[in-house]
């Protein structure tokens, strides 16, 4: 059920980079009105222009590609743009006049003065006019939909119980600008939340839900935090990446010698309950420098020098055992639940891991409204490649990791997936996953933080 208003919970960063907030209203008759507010800055305090998008959405069937998602068809009726400065009007008009087709070449005459509050039509289904390509605009995010509901404990000491939180996940935006106009999503963007049922406190939620195209939201000022990586960081939920990857991540950074280690837990389902394989990787990283391309971000380089893989299900075992000899550990020796070092074979070809390997990264740290530390790491290229050269450095971020309250050694022992022996039908030792311990520990951590 999509009826109602859904809003961003903060300033969002899209590949490019683009800084924006969103406010989408879905009606019971399947019509929708979506507002996208674009900004010059990563704090979403200096508006550039707003888009008003109207159309119709029809939910279809469960996605065959991305488990847990619903596929949808949408049709745009009209898109309008409101400029918030002469600079924005001049810049956008030049994009449209230069790169759009014949019907858009005179979108705005050169030198026309900015008219506050004026709405200019850039797409109309009735007249078949579409001048949106120059903006890199597409609403393919509406073709993949997932709604999640959970309960948040009430934060005030004198209160007991919990409150409903509803989140709307829409399709991801391709990291390559040239591909985004025709890319059909297989992953998600940062979720929006229900304007009625959202996490508290959320200062941005009310500001964004009350905004309109003429009065864009101006988010509260936030102090810039120094990049402090040292410590352990973990995923807050099951993450979905394009090409149907479900995973959780756990990193430890050692600031004294600039070394790092990471655990990547991969699963076959969107709840991260059916493990397929785990990757442990380690190496060292460079001192960060402020990004000139993505304000607020820090550019870093990470070298991966060692890696180990643990297959967790029989499908992965068969795949690894049938890989070319010398390309992924000791050929034919893989078994479920047993870790193997892939450093001697320079990685694992079957899993796309090359060693040694350098990645050019984008990092950012923030504090959430409960003053917990968050770490944003650069979004992976949508095509599945690696940011292995400076020109492939990300310009947007993945879902944030949260800093662990527990010591890294204590947390590591909990987060490692536990398996216990049991007999299968033939009387042989088999493996039974127990991810519940992991989920309970995460829940305990959240209770401790709250």
Secondary structure as GFF3:
##gff-version 3
##sequence-region A 1 450
A	DSSP	beta_strand	4	7	.	.	.	ID=ss1
A	DSSP	beta_strand	12	14	.	.	.	ID=ss2
A	DSSP	beta_strand	18	26	.	.	.	ID=ss3
A	DSSP	beta_strand	31	39	.	.	.	ID=ss4
A	DSSP	beta_strand	47	62	.	.	.	ID=ss5
A	DSSP	beta_strand	70	83	.	.	.	ID=ss6
A	DSSP	alpha_helix	86	99	.	.	.	ID=ss7
A	DSSP	three_ten_helix	102	104	.	.	.	ID=ss8
A	DSSP	beta_strand	120	124	.	.	.	ID=ss9
A	DSSP	beta_strand	129	130	.	.	.	ID=ss10
A	DSSP	three_ten_helix	133	135	.	.	.	ID=ss11
A	DSSP	three_ten_helix	140	143	.	.	.	ID=ss12
A	DSSP	beta_strand	144	153	.	.	.	ID=ss13
A	DSSP	beta_strand	162	170	.	.	.	ID=ss14
A	DSSP	three_ten_helix	177	179	.	.	.	ID=ss15
A	DSSP	beta_strand	192	194	.	.	.	ID=ss16
A	DSSP	alpha_helix	203	210	.	.	.	ID=ss17
A	DSSP	beta_strand	231	235	.	.	.	ID=ss18
A	DSSP	beta_strand	239	241	.	.	.	ID=ss19
A	DSSP	beta_strand	245	254	.	.	.	ID=ss20
A	DSSP	beta_strand	259	267	.	.	.	ID=ss21
A	DSSP	beta_strand	275	285	.	.	.	ID=ss22
A	DSSP	beta_strand	289	290	.	.	.	ID=ss23
A	DSSP	beta_strand	298	311	.	.	.	ID=ss24
A	DSSP	alpha_helix	314	321	.	.	.	ID=ss25
A	DSSP	beta_strand	339	341	.	.	.	ID=ss26
A	DSSP	beta_strand	347	348	.	.	.	ID=ss27
A	DSSP	three_ten_helix	349	351	.	.	.	ID=ss28
A	DSSP	beta_strand	353	354	.	.	.	ID=ss29
A	DSSP	beta_strand	357	367	.	.	.	ID=ss30
A	DSSP	beta_strand	373	377	.	.	.	ID=ss31
A	DSSP	three_ten_helix	390	392	.	.	.	ID=ss32
A	DSSP	beta_strand	401	403	.	.	.	ID=ss33
A	DSSP	alpha_helix	408	415	.	.	.	ID=ss34
A	DSSP	beta_strand	419	423	.	.	.	ID=ss35
A	DSSP	beta_strand	429	433	.	.	.	ID=ss36
A	DSSP	alpha_helix	436	449	.	.	.	ID=ss37
###
